């Protein structure tokens, strides 16, 4: 469906850079998709957080900081 709308060019450009898209159409579609899927991501995070498990050690891959000395 084609719709004519007035867009904030600066905001659109910021979104394009953030999303890594090339065209206005791709940027708008990616942004709409991100917003539309947000609820699903939030629900998945809630489900993970509700799992009664010791999550320590899960991210011990050498890439996560373990204390102040590792934070750069």
Secondary structure, 3 states (H helix, E strand, C coil): CCCCCCCCHHHHHHHHHHHCCCCHHHHHHHHHHHHHHHHHHHHHHHHHHHCCCCCCCCCCCCCCCCCHHHCC
